[in-house]
């Protein structure tokens, strides 16, 4: 229950914050300007280059990165404490 109170209190106080006026940030020219024209997206999207897939070089780079990350993950899976350190720690805790 206390955790919930600590979460709700900052959120409720954030609603009381005075934000700067956005209207003051825009100039007279921006206020009097016309809205931009809406244009269809097809001409814009049609101009984008189409990709047929990853190149062999990109695929090789990704596979090398995947194997490096897997090796790093395997290194993180080993025990942090040696058997002697673990025994000494358990002895101290008893």
Order of alpha helices (4+ residues) and beta strands (2+ residues): alpha-alpha-alpha-alpha-alpha
